[in-house]
Amino acid sequence: MAPMPLSLRLLQLAQALLWGQLLVGGQLQPLAAVGMPTLLALSLRPSWLRAGGRLPALTLLALAAWAFTAPLQERSSWLLSMGNLLWLMGGLKLLESRDHPGRRRACLVLLLGIGLAGSLSQNLAASLVQGLCALCCVGSLLSLEAGPQPLKGLLRRCIAMVGALLPVVIAAFLLLPRLPVLWSLTGGGGLGQSGLSSELRPGDIAQLVSLGGMAARVQFSGAPPPPQERYWRVLVHRRFDGQGWSQGPPPDLASNQPRPLGPSRERWLIEPSPLPWRPWGGNGLPSDPGALRLSSTGGLWAGAPLSERQLYSVSPSGGNPWRSQPPTAWDLQLPQGSNPKLEALARQWRSQSRDPAALVALARGWYQTQGFRYSLEPGRLPTAAPLDAFLFERRLGFCEHFASSFSALMRAAGVPARVVVGYQGGAWKQPLASEPYLLLEQSDAHAWSEVWLPGMGWVDVDPTGWVVPERMRLSLVASLSAKDRQRIATAGAPGWIQGLASQWQGLDTRWQLWVMQFDSSQQQQLLPRWLTGDGQGVMALLSLALCLAGGLVLVLRLERADDSGDAARQSLNHCLRELNALSLEPSPGETLQQFVERARQQEPALGEALQRLLTLYNMYRFGTMAQRPLQQELRSVRKQLRAYGRRGTT
């Protein structure tokens, strides 16, 4: 069996890398996850499939399977379903490609699939793999056009082409206008799970801590807030049904949101989320009021879930108007009789004082003296009077138990209260390749309370901090029991791997902030630093010069690569230069054989050397002579011609 062409092997490598990236990124549906490697394995020995009409039957089978499974997917994943079909078609196209045109078409389908994968996965690791896939496709096309050549030479040509085009790409990236999004692709790679949901039930956040994963990265223009002040709000729950909390009626959104007073103070890069709300510190205003709107409960409303990473900023303002929004009936709503012991305790406190601040102080003293413990595994609460069971029987819980019970106690005592869900704390990272940032993980998810105090407005109260102050000052792990710490440590990676992961996250942060999130607003902030006054013309001329220089270098490198890739032609050119010194030059349209016959007539003494040159070149071009012996023979012919020329000049 004939060896497989290098162009086909490069396409197979690109297909394998693309499958791995899509599988890790979670974009592959079951049919494509199994079908892509199966088709790739079949492409290694495709002869039996091409015989007897098996290949068309396989194509029809793949299309039928996709048509059957696509309706079973979620409606919002239509783009992902079409992408899976494209990736499957890439494997089928690779399987049927047996000649140069077929491989060109397979390469085109693969490049389209790589582009779609790039729109769905934009982190640094995925982008590097996608770039390697594209490089394999370019190498395959070069191999098809330039003919058989060593892998080393082909790789050199690919790198030369990419290097020559790099200045053009950078200039276009920085200078071309950044168009706004013309439409929204809601069927991307599936909405990431932030872990937070629109409802809060006891045990939800404890389960979230066990999941782990990154939630957001935050950069600050100045010093970061101290650990005890790192509260990042996302959702505000006002409806209480006696067991759990939910958001209740939609809060009012600011219609005429004021502009921020200064440059951004917080810069957020958040992961995909199924929620239309975005995390923030609760102080200031979003830098882009058109993209994020501030609600009357202190939430940042984006209008839609997030299917890909998003970058936004928060700038300082003259105050926080949402904190002075008066409470509504929803902030006092409490199902009577749902937790009778809790209501009795609240009535007892209210008989001692009706001042909201004093009631909060009574609650704090009570929580600190009742022997409450903090645990990731508090167990399930009964459906009947769950907060009574937590407060008076088990006294073992997580942050949502403390926030839920305290807010219910305040409502029962006549103090407006609500539950806030978001993140608390975070790990301060200082990677080598990026600016310092605060890393928020799913394990930083937290719930706390807000109460309405006359003259002060909505004030944050965290009853979890009354029980375990280490949760606020240090970290979640520091506040856990030895059993819970051991469980988290067992599930975690070794320290050296976590260190490498931290450095990689720093590189990924740079990639996201500098490249993937580079939009028109950042371009407008960046370019005036370079394009001020007469600098506009200088930058335009410099960009044009870079583009022309890149194109010229590309042409020269390709021509040189053509010469170096054809050893026979290169050696022939060296011999022709020696003959040129003897005034022997090929005429336009003259073949090598015709030139040799004419040169022998003019220089009979060179007849043997010229005939040897013709024979060696024809043997290499049309025979099976190896390249290295040919170069040695042609080198000896060149020396013979040079020696003759020297004798003629002496």
C-alpha positions in Angstrom: 0.0 0.0 0.0 1.3 3.4 -1.0 2.4 5.7 1.9 -0.2 8.3 3.0 0.5 11.8 1.6 1.8 14.4 4.1 -1.1 16.8 3.2 -3.6 14.1 4.3 -1.8 13.4 7.5 -1.8 17.1 8.4 -5.5 17.3 7.8 -6.0 14.2 10.1 -3.9 15.9 12.8 -6.0 19.0 12.5 -9.2 17.0 12.8 -7.9 15.2 15.9 -6.8 18.4 17.6 -10.1 20.0 16.8 -12.0 17.1 18.3 -9.9 17.2 21.5 -10.5 20.9 21.9 -14.2 20.7 21.3 -14.5 17.7 23.7 -12.7 19.5 26.5 -14.7 22.7 25.9 -18.0 20.9 26.1 -19.2 21.9 22.6 -19.7 18.3 21.3 -23.0 16.6 21.4 -23.0 12.8 21.8 -23.2 12.1 18.1 -20.3 14.3 17.1 -18.3 13.3 20.2 -18.4 9.6 19.0 -18.6 10.2 15.2 -15.6 12.5 14.8 -13.0 10.1 16.2 -14.7 7.2 14.4 -14.5 8.9 11.0 -10.9 9.9 11.8 -10.0 6.3 12.4 -11.7 5.2 9.2 -9.8 7.8 7.2 -6.5 6.0 8.1 -7.7 3.0 5.9 -10.4 4.4 3.7 -10.1 2.0 0.7 -12.7 -0.6 1.8 -15.2 2.2 2.6 -14.8 3.7 -0.9 -15.5 0.3 -2.5 -19.0 -0.9 -3.1 -20.8 2.4 -2.4 -20.2 2.2 1.4 -19.1 5.9 1.7 -22.4 7.4 0.4 -24.3 5.1 2.7 -22.2 6.2 5.7 -22.8 9.8 4.8 -26.6 9.3 4.7 -26.4 7.4 8.0 -24.6 10.3 9.6 -27.1 12.9 8.3 -30.0 10.7 9.4 -28.5 10.3 12.9 -28.0 14.1 13.2 -31.5 14.8 12.0 -32.9 12.4 14.6 -30.8 13.8 17.5 -30.9 17.5 16.7 -34.5 18.0 17.7 -33.8 16.4 21.1 -31.4 19.2 22.0 -32.4 22.5 23.7 -33.9 25.1 21.4 -31.3 27.6 22.5 -28.5 25.4 21.2 -29.4 25.6 17.5 -26.0 27.1 16.6 -24.2 24.4 18.5 -26.3 21.7 16.7 -25.4 23.2 13.3 -21.7 23.4 14.4 -21.8 19.7 15.3 -23.1 18.9 11.8 -20.3 21.0 10.3 -17.7 19.1 12.4 -19.2 15.8 11.4 -19.1 16.8 7.7 -15.5 17.7 8.1 -14.7 14.1 9.1 -16.8 12.8 6.2 -15.1 15.1 3.7 -11.7 14.0 5.0 -12.8 10.4 4.5 -13.8 10.8 0.9 -10.8 13.0 -0.2 -8.6 10.9 -2.5 -7.1 13.6 -4.7 -5.9 17.2 -4.6 -9.3 18.9 -5.2 -10.9 16.7 -2.6 -8.3 17.6 0.0 -8.6 21.2 -0.7 -12.4 21.0 -0.1 -11.8 19.0 3.1 -9.3 21.7 4.2 -11.9 24.4 3.6 -14.5 22.6 5.7 -12.0 22.1 8.4 -11.1 25.8 8.4 -14.8 26.7 8.7 -15.1 24.3 11.6 -12.1 25.9 13.3 -13.6 29.4 12.9 -16.8 28.3 14.4 -15.0 26.6 17.3 -13.1 29.9 17.9 -16.4 31.8 18.2 -17.6 29.3 20.9 -14.3 28.8 22.9 -12.2 31.9 23.3 -9.9 31.1 26.2 -6.2 31.0 25.7 -5.8 27.2 25.7 -8.6 26.7 23.1 -7.2 29.5 20.9 -3.8 28.0 20.9 -5.2 24.6 19.8 -7.4 26.2 17.2 -4.3 28.1 15.9 -2.4 24.9 15.6 -5.3 23.3 13.7 -5.3 26.2 11.3 -1.5 25.9 10.9 -1.9 22.2 10.0 -4.5 23.2 7.3 -2.2 25.8 5.9 0.6 23.3 5.8 -1.6 20.8 4.0 -2.5 23.4 1.4 1.2 24.3 0.9 2.1 20.6 0.5 -0.6 20.2 -2.1 0.6 23.2 -4.1 4.4 22.8 -3.8 4.5 19.1 -4.2 6.2 16.5 -2.0 8.8 17.9 0.4 10.3 17.2 3.9 8.2 18.0 6.9 10.9 20.3 8.2 10.9 22.4 5.0 7.1 22.6 5.0 7.1 23.7 8.6 9.7 26.4 7.8 7.5 27.7 5.0 4.4 27.8 7.2 6.2 29.7 9.9 7.7 32.1 7.3 4.2 32.8 5.9 2.7 33.4 9.3 5.6 35.6 10.3 5.3 37.7 7.2 1.6 38.2 7.6 1.8 38.9 11.4 2.5 42.7 11.0 -0.5 43.0 8.7 -2.7 41.1 11.1 -1.6 43.3 14.1 -2.1 46.5 12.1 -5.6 45.5 11.0 -6.5 44.4 14.6 -5.5 47.7 16.1 -6.5 50.2 13.3 -9.6 48.8 11.6 -12.9 50.0 13.0 -14.4 47.7 15.6 -18.0 47.2 14.4 -20.7 46.6 17.1 -22.4 43.2 17.3 -25.0 43.0 14.6 -26.9 40.1 16.1 -26.7 37.9 19.1 -25.8 34.3 18.8 -27.9 32.7 21.6 -27.1 29.1 20.6 -23.5 29.0 21.6 -21.7 26.4 23.5 -24.3 26.2 26.1 -24.7 28.5 29.1 -22.1 28.1 31.7 -23.3 27.4 35.2 -22.3 30.1 37.7 -23.8 27.9 40.4 -26.1 30.7 41.6 -29.8 30.3 40.8 -32.9 32.4 41.0 -34.0 30.5 44.1 -32.2 29.8 47.4 -32.9 26.6 49.2 -31.0 25.3 52.2 -28.0 23.3 51.0 -27.7 25.0 47.6 -24.5 26.9 48.2 -23.0 24.1 50.1 -23.4 21.9 47.1 -21.9 24.7 44.9 -18.7 24.8 47.1 -18.2 21.2 46.3 -18.4 21.9 42.5 -15.6 24.4 42.4 -14.6 26.2 39.2 -13.8 29.8 38.3 -16.5 32.5 38.5 -14.8 35.8 37.8 -11.6 37.8 37.8 -11.5 41.4 39.1 -8.8 44.0 38.6 -8.7 47.2 40.7 -7.4 50.6 39.7 -6.0 51.1 43.3 -5.6 48.9 46.3 -8.2 46.1 46.6 -10.7 46.2 49.5 -9.7 44.3 52.6 -10.9 40.7 52.9 -13.7 41.6 55.3 -15.2 44.1 52.8 -15.1 41.8 49.8 -18.8 41.3 49.2 -19.8 40.9 45.5 -23.6 41.0 45.1 -25.5 39.2 42.3 -29.1 38.4 43.3 -31.5 39.9 45.8 -34.2 37.6 47.2 -37.3 39.2 48.6 -40.0 36.5 48.4 -40.1 34.0 51.2 -42.5 31.0 51.2 -41.5 29.6 54.6 -38.9 27.2 53.3 -36.8 29.1 50.6 -36.2 32.4 49.0 -36.7 33.7 45.5 -36.4 37.1 43.8 -40.1 38.0 43.7 -41.4 40.7 41.4 -38.8 42.2 39.0 -37.2 45.3 40.6 -37.4 48.7 38.9 -34.5 49.6 36.6 -33.0 53.0 36.4 -34.4 54.8 33.4 -32.0 57.7 33.3 -28.9 56.2 34.8 -26.3 58.9 35.5 -22.8 58.8 34.0 -20.0 57.7 36.3 -17.8 60.5 37.8 -14.3 59.1 37.0 -12.3 56.2 35.5 -13.2 52.6 36.2 -12.4 51.3 39.7 -13.3 47.7 39.2 -12.7 45.7 36.0 -14.6 42.5 35.8 -14.0 39.5 33.6 -16.7 37.0 34.3 -17.4 33.4 33.2 -20.5 32.3 31.3 -23.7 32.3 33.5 -27.3 31.4 33.1 -28.3 34.5 35.0 -29.1 37.9 33.6 -27.5 39.6 36.6 -23.8 40.5 36.9 -21.6 40.5 40.0 -20.2 43.8 41.4 -19.2 45.4 44.7 -22.4 47.5 45.1 -20.6 50.8 45.1 -20.5 53.1 42.0 -22.1 52.8 38.6 -21.4 50.7 35.5 -19.1 52.4 33.1 -21.4 51.5 30.2 -25.0 52.4 31.2 -26.3 51.0 27.9 -25.0 47.5 28.6 -25.7 47.3 32.3 -28.6 48.9 34.2 -28.7 49.4 38.0 -31.9 48.1 39.7 -33.7 49.5 42.7 -32.4 46.5 44.8 -28.7 47.1 43.9 -28.3 44.5 41.1 -26.6 44.9 37.8 -29.1 43.9 35.1 -27.7 42.8 31.7 -31.0 41.7 30.2 -29.9 38.2 29.1 -27.9 35.2 30.3 -24.2 35.1 29.4 -23.0 32.5 26.9 -19.4 33.7 26.7 -16.9 35.6 28.9 -17.8 39.3 29.4 -15.7 42.3 30.3 -17.2 45.3 32.0 -16.1 48.0 34.4 -17.6 49.8 37.5 -16.7 53.5 38.1 -17.1 55.6 41.2 -20.2 57.8 41.6 -21.5 60.4 44.1 -23.4 57.8 46.1 -25.4 54.6 46.0 -29.0 55.6 45.4 -30.3 52.1 45.5 -29.5 51.9 49.3 -32.0 54.7 50.0 -34.9 53.1 48.1 -37.6 52.6 50.7 -38.8 49.0 51.5 -41.9 47.6 50.0 -44.5 45.0 51.3 -42.3 42.3 49.8 -39.5 43.1 52.3 -41.8 42.3 55.2 -43.7 39.3 53.6 -43.7 36.2 55.9 -46.1 33.3 55.8 -47.7 33.2 59.2 -47.3 29.9 61.1 -44.6 28.5 58.7 -42.0 28.6 61.5 -43.8 29.2 64.8 -40.8 29.0 67.1 -39.0 31.6 65.0 -42.0 33.9 65.1 -42.2 33.5 68.9 -38.6 34.4 69.3 -39.0 37.5 67.1 -42.1 38.6 69.2 -40.0 38.2 72.4 -37.3 40.5 70.9 -39.8 43.0 69.7 -41.3 43.2 73.2 -37.8 44.3 74.4 -37.2 46.9 71.7 -38.8 48.3 68.6 -35.6 50.0 67.4 -34.3 48.1 64.2 -30.7 48.5 65.2 -31.3 47.2 68.7 -33.2 44.2 67.2 -30.1 43.4 65.0 -27.9 43.6 68.1 -30.2 41.2 70.0 -30.0 38.8 67.1 -26.3 39.0 67.0 -25.9 38.2 70.7 -28.4 35.3 70.4 -26.5 33.7 67.4 -23.2 34.0 69.2 -24.4 32.3 72.4 -26.5 29.4 71.0 -23.7 27.1 70.0 -24.2 27.3 66.2 -21.6 25.4 64.1 -20.6 25.9 60.4 -20.5 22.9 58.1 -20.6 22.0 54.4 -22.7 18.9 55.2 -25.5 20.1 57.6 -28.0 17.5 56.3 -31.4 18.1 54.9 -34.0 20.1 56.9 -37.6 18.9 57.2 -40.1 20.4 54.9 -42.3 21.5 57.8 -40.9 24.5 59.8 -37.3 24.0 58.4 -35.9 27.2 60.0 -37.3 26.1 63.4 -35.4 22.9 63.0 -32.2 24.8 62.2 -32.4 27.4 64.9 -33.6 25.3 67.8 -32.6 21.7 67.1 -29.6 21.2 64.8 -27.8 24.5 65.0 -25.5 23.2 62.2 -25.6 25.0 58.8 -24.0 26.9 56.0 -24.2 30.6 55.0 -27.7 30.3 53.5 -29.0 28.8 56.7 -27.8 31.8 58.7 -28.9 34.4 56.2 -32.3 32.8 55.6 -33.1 32.4 59.3 -31.8 35.9 60.3 -33.8 37.6 57.5 -37.0 35.7 58.6 -36.4 36.7 62.2 -36.1 40.4 61.3 -39.3 40.3 59.2 -41.1 38.6 62.1 -39.9 41.4 64.3 -41.2 44.0 61.9 -37.8 45.0 60.3 -37.7 44.9 56.5 -35.1 42.4 55.4 -34.0 40.5 52.4 -31.3 37.9 51.4 -28.5 38.7 49.0 -26.6 36.0 47.1 -23.3 36.5 45.5 -19.6 35.9 46.4 -17.5 36.8 49.4 -13.7 37.0 49.6 -11.6 35.8 46.7 -7.9 34.9 46.3 -5.5 37.7 45.4 -3.3 36.5 42.5 -0.1 38.1 41.3 1.0 36.1 38.2 4.2 36.9 36.4 2.6 37.6 33.1 -0.4 39.7 34.2 -1.4 42.5 36.5 -2.6 41.4 39.9 -6.3 40.4 40.1 -8.8 38.9 42.5 -9.9 35.4 41.6 -13.5 34.5 42.5 -14.3 30.8 42.4 -17.6 29.0 42.8 -16.4 28.1 46.3 -16.6 31.8 47.2 -20.4 31.8 46.7 -22.1 33.3 49.7 -25.4 34.5 51.1 -25.9 37.4 53.5 -28.7 39.7 54.6 -29.7 43.3 54.2 -31.9 45.1 56.7 -33.6 48.5 56.5 -32.4 50.9 59.2 -34.1 54.3 59.3 -31.6 57.1 58.5 -29.2 54.6 57.0 -31.1 52.8 54.4 -30.3 49.2 53.4 -27.4 47.9 55.5 -25.5 44.7 54.9 -25.6 42.2 57.8 -23.7 38.9 57.6 -24.9 36.6 60.4 -22.4 33.9 59.2 -19.6 36.2 60.4 -21.1 36.2 63.9 -20.7 32.4 64.1 -17.4 32.0 62.1 -15.5 35.3 61.8 -12.7 33.4 60.0 -15.1 33.1 56.9 -14.9 36.9 56.5 -11.3 37.6 57.5 -9.5 34.7 56.0 -11.2 32.2 53.6 -13.9 29.6 53.4 -11.4 26.8 54.2 -10.2 28.5 57.4 -13.8 28.5 58.7 -14.5 24.8 58.0 -14.2 21.8 60.3 -11.2 19.4 60.0 -13.5 16.9 58.2 -14.7 19.5 55.6 -11.1 20.7 55.1 -9.9 17.2 54.5 -12.7 16.6 52.0 -11.8 19.7 50.0 -8.0 19.0 50.2 -8.6 15.4 48.9 -10.6 16.7 45.9 -8.0 19.4 45.1 -4.9 19.3 43.0 -1.3 19.3 44.4 0.2 22.6 45.3 2.7 22.7 42.4 -0.2 22.1 39.9 -2.2 24.9 41.5 0.8 27.2 41.1 1.1 26.4 37.4 -2.7 26.8 37.0 -2.4 30.3 38.7 0.3 31.4 36.2 -1.8 30.1 33.3 -4.8 31.9 34.6 -2.7 35.1 34.5 -1.8 34.5 30.9 -5.4 33.8 30.1 -6.4 37.0 31.8 -4.0 38.9 29.6 -5.3 37.2 26.5 -8.9 38.0 27.4 -8.3 41.6 28.3 -5.9 42.5 25.5 -7.3 40.4 22.6 -10.7 38.8 23.0 -12.3 41.7 24.8 -10.7 44.4 22.7 -13.7 46.5 21.5 -14.4 49.9 20.0 -14.3 51.6 23.4 -10.9 50.2 24.2 -9.7 51.1 20.7 -10.9 54.7 21.1 -8.9 54.9 24.4 -5.8 53.3 23.0 -5.4 55.0 19.6 -5.5 58.6 20.8 -2.2 57.9 22.6 -0.6 57.1 19.3 -2.7 59.1 16.9 -2.4 62.6 18.3 -1.8 65.5 15.9 0.6 64.7 13.2 1.0 61.3 14.6 -2.0 60.1 12.7 -0.3 60.4 9.3 2.9 58.8 10.7 1.0 55.9 12.1 -0.9 55.4 8.8 2.4 55.5 6.8 4.1 53.1 9.3 1.2 50.7 9.0 1.3 50.8 5.2 5.0 50.3 5.3 4.6 47.3 7.6 2.0 45.8 5.3 4.2 46.3 2.2 7.3 45.0 4.0 5.4 41.9 5.2 4.1 41.2 1.7 7.6 41.6 0.2 9.2 39.4 2.8 6.5 36.8 2.2 7.1 36.7 -1.5 10.9 36.6 -1.1 10.7 33.8 1.5 8.3 31.8 -0.6 10.5 32.1 -3.7 13.6 31.1 -1.6 11.6 28.3 -0.2 10.7 27.1 -3.7 14.3 27.1 -4.7 15.5 25.4 -1.5 12.7 22.9 -1.6 13.8 21.7 -5.1 17.3 20.5 -4.7 17.7 19.5 -8.3 16.7 22.9 -9.6 19.0 24.6 -7.1 22.0 22.6 -8.1 21.2 23.2 -11.8 21.1 26.9 -11.2 24.5 26.8 -9.7 25.9 25.0 -12.7 24.2 27.4 -15.1 25.9 30.3 -13.2 29.3 28.7 -14.0 28.3 28.4 -17.7 27.1 32.0 -17.7 30.7 33.1 -16.8 31.7 31.4 -20.1 29.1 33.4 -22.0 26.8 30.3 -22.3 23.2 31.3 -21.4 19.9 29.4 -22.1 17.8 31.2 -24.7 14.1 31.9 -23.9 12.0 28.8 -24.5 15.0 26.6 -24.8 14.9 23.2 -23.1 17.9 21.9 -21.1 18.7 19.3 -23.7 18.7 22.0 -26.5 20.9 24.2 -24.4 23.4 21.4 -23.7 23.7 20.5 -27.4 24.3 24.2 -28.3 26.9 24.6 -25.5 28.7 21.5 -26.6 29.1 22.9 -30.1 30.6 26.2 -28.7 32.8 24.5 -26.0 33.6 20.9 -27.2 35.9 20.5 -24.2 32.9 20.6 -21.9 30.9 18.0 -23.8 31.4 15.2 -21.2 30.5 17.5 -18.2 27.4 19.0 -20.0 26.1 15.5 -20.9 26.6 14.4 -17.3 24.7 17.4 -16.1 21.8 16.6 -18.4 21.7 12.9 -17.4 21.9 13.6 -13.7 19.1 16.2 -13.8 16.8 13.9 -15.9 17.5 11.0 -13.5 16.4 13.1 -10.5 13.4 14.7 -12.2 12.0 11.6 -13.9 13.8 8.7 -12.2 14.3 7.3 -8.7 17.7 8.6 -7.9 18.1 9.7 -4.2 18.6 13.3 -3.4 21.8 13.2 -1.5 23.9 11.2 -4.1 22.5 13.6 -6.8 23.7 16.6 -4.9 27.1 15.1 -4.6 27.3 14.3 -8.4 26.1 17.8 -9.4 28.5 19.4 -7.0 31.4 17.6 -8.8 30.0 18.8 -12.2 29.9 22.3 -10.9 33.6 22.1 -9.7 34.6 20.7 -13.1 32.8 23.7 -14.9 34.4 26.2 -12.5 37.9 24.7 -13.0 37.4 25.0 -16.8 36.4 28.6 -16.5 39.5 29.4 -14.4 41.8 27.8 -17.0 40.2 29.8 -19.7 40.8 33.1 -17.9 44.5 32.4 -17.2 
